[in-house]
Amino acid sequence: MSRIEVSEVKLTEEEIQAAVDVLRSGNLRQNGQCEAFEREFASMVGAGHALTCANGTASLHLAYMSFLQPGDEVLVPSFTFMATGSMVAMSGGRPIFCDIDPETFLIDLGDAQRRITERTRAIAPVHLFGNPVDAEAVGEFAARNNLIVVWDAAQAHGASWGKRDVGSFGDFVCYSFYPSKNMFVGEGGMICTNNGDYAERMRLLRSHGESGKYCHTVLGFNYRMTDVEAAIGRRQLLRLEEMLAQRRANAHILSAGLAGLRGIRAQKISGQGTHAWHQYCVLVDPDEFGCSRDCLAERLQEKGVASGVHYPRGLHQQPVFEKLYGLSNLPVTEKTAQTILALPVHHGLTVDNAKAVVEAVRQCRG
Ligand SMILES: Cc1ncc(COP(=O)(O)O)c(C=O)c1O
């Protein structure tokens, strides 16, 4: 069997053709594809507004720049990708790193509550690996503490909480279309919001604060998406459900096959959530499994199965944040970072591939 990769980013012929059509049209500026992608994405997730932008990092930056004041604090789970925290800092705020739940790997609201101060302005829950955070609990938490919610859904296209898509909740929902994500167009991002004022402000910030031709009413960026990427994204929306179904089928095989294997524990799916399976992550207990996380990764590699470590340290352990804010200690994040491993689950994986991954993990037991 050929090597089993940890993600797949092949575009379909139709997606490639959609990009070529834009290139052939001579319209290298935006000319309708981005707006159409926004309408279709908003309609799919049930959001009031959706805005395309350059990438997921830009989507977070636009969200924070539209409301954050200097010195405002934002509660951020430490176990996430860099941009969730760095965009708070780049917008003049301070990320306050919170610990995670040891089973779901999602923000621990109890820990977050203890970190509230009079400067706390927002919370940034991350649907990590596609596992949705409890939207009702976050809604109550935000209402109780008078906070804005900036959801990081970069890894959660297609996830839902209860009957609602995660893109339909709250103030801001930020997505990435980076290759490796559940939707991938090259570089790209999307922000959903149900607040017309935020949408208007982010539209301005996205394009130099220009409210009329060469009339700039606020300072902004060039964070626009191109029509090439939007055309790919529009086409890809048509197969998102199919890709998600394959991810779910693969996750099901992995969960069934690894259940009861001592020393391996998979991410727990949150209560009423539908997981989008961006990653299938397990914790490796070296004593029980007889082999550490890194040793399992090496043994899998020898068997032709790729794996990944997301993430090897919490944000509070990143040198730049240690320098900015000093040392801190978040025990669950730190332990998780030492023992976590992502196994292949992507939409390009066949049922036989998923079974082969299970078999390979079982054979690696020391
Ligand atoms: C949780 C999370 N937030 C934000 C981002 C940033 O997205 P992008 O790489 O498109 O800038 C990513 C992408 O890796 C991510 O995984």
Ligand as a Chemical Component Dictionary entry (heavy atoms), coordinates in Angstrom:
data_LIG
# 
_chem_comp.id                   LIG 
_chem_comp.type                 NON-POLYMER 
_chem_comp.pdbx_formal_charge   0 
_chem_comp.three_letter_code    LIG 
# 
loop_
_chem_comp_atom.comp_id 
_chem_comp_atom.atom_id 
_chem_comp_atom.alt_atom_id 
_chem_comp_atom.type_symbol 
_chem_comp_atom.charge 
_chem_comp_atom.model_Cartn_x 
_chem_comp_atom.model_Cartn_y 
_chem_comp_atom.model_Cartn_z 
_chem_comp_atom.pdbx_ordinal 
LIG C1 C1 C 0 -7.088 27.339 14.980 1  
LIG C2 C2 C 0 -6.520 28.175 13.866 2  
LIG N1 N1 N 0 -6.705 29.503 13.904 3  
LIG C3 C3 C 0 -6.254 30.295 12.931 4  
LIG C4 C4 C 0 -5.549 29.796 11.854 5  
LIG C5 C5 C 0 -4.987 30.742 10.847 6  
LIG O1 O1 O 0 -5.412 30.482 9.543  7  
LIG P1 P1 P 0 -4.505 30.846 8.269  8  
LIG O2 O2 O 0 -3.376 29.849 8.233  9  
LIG O3 O3 O 0 -5.414 30.715 7.116  10 
LIG O4 O4 O 0 -4.000 32.228 8.454  11 
LIG C6 C6 C 0 -5.345 28.418 11.769 12 
LIG C7 C7 C 0 -4.616 27.841 10.628 13 
LIG O5 O5 O 0 -3.743 27.052 10.743 14 
LIG C8 C8 C 0 -5.835 27.583 12.801 15 
LIG O6 O6 O 0 -5.653 26.254 12.775 16 
# 
loop_
_chem_comp_bond.comp_id 
_chem_comp_bond.atom_id_1 
_chem_comp_bond.atom_id_2 
_chem_comp_bond.value_order 
_chem_comp_bond.pdbx_ordinal 
LIG C1 C2 SING 1  
LIG C2 N1 SING 2  
LIG C2 C8 DOUB 3  
LIG N1 C3 DOUB 4  
LIG C3 C4 SING 5  
LIG C4 C5 SING 6  
LIG C4 C6 DOUB 7  
LIG C5 O1 SING 8  
LIG O1 P1 SING 9  
LIG P1 O2 DOUB 10 
LIG P1 O3 SING 11 
LIG P1 O4 SING 12 
LIG C6 C7 SING 13 
LIG C6 C8 SING 14 
LIG C7 O5 DOUB 15 
LIG C8 O6 SING 16 
# 
